[in-house]
């Protein structure tokens, strides 16, 4: 492990004004996205769609890295350039989702644990050979009646730590992603409590596994009201509760925190990030690692039609630029209309 290289990569991924595109949807997830615009989820359609995102002119001003799926890292542009090479050519760092997905946690109804540690060392070596320089592993924590349990939190934290240690051994920056879901009718206080418990355990296990925090990024949820809660917290409240939980749990050695959008609207995810950066006063870079909240406008504009490729690129660039503004706390809702 070359710690200096890991630290350089981690810093580059959270460079000022930039964030990460999460384009690591599994085959099942991207099928749902394609179903929404009425096109078949074939390998060629998936490749063509990813090419729109990865070759958008100027996107590198706001996008520092791209998280890919196993299929995607092996694909190329229509003129035969591998996606990893195309991204590197404009200074964007290729990365990989390496977990095998969340599965039911035996004995704990309603809870999940992420699998994929078996054979991970060998897969990491292959992904680095293919051009990846960072990795991501997602753990899913559900809030409900009597959950999350301690067993669920501990099991997922242990897996995240083992993944992170193996990634660093392979010379790859791990993005550790514990996501406490916003699904449900819970209050923002309940979401804060579950997020706090999760992050405390995750960092305990990272220390136990001797993970170098300066070569690690945290990807986590914002603290929100449950999606179906009768009262929804406003932008300022989300910013205040999220910064509180981070200050209480995240060591300053972590290079940066890249938030997931977690089912928020495009505009809400951008506004919440901007509010936190406006408040400031934290030792980490606060950035984004959005999937749907960056891609949805591009997917809709493209709609699977070759004639709409440029429209798809314009829509992606616009959303990336707005999130770039949120990195400095300078995003305002009226920018949505101005950028249209």
Secondary structure, DSSP 8 states (H G I E B T S, - for coil): --HHHHHHHHHHHT-TT-EEEEE---HHHHHHHHHTTT----HHHHHHHHHHHHT-TTGGGTEEEEEE-HHHHT-B-TTS-BHHHHHHHTT-EEEEE----EEE-TTSTT-EEE---TTHHHHHHHHHHHT--EEEEEEEE--BTTBS-HHHHHHHHHHHHHHHHHHHHTT-EEEEEEEE---SS--HHHHHHHHHHHHHHHHHHHHHTT--GGGEEEEE------TT-SS---HHHHHHHHHHHHHHH--TTS-EEEE--TT--HHHHHHHHHHHHHH---SSEEEEEESHHHHHHHHHHHTT-GGGHHHHHHHHHHHHHHHHHHTTT---TTHHHHT-
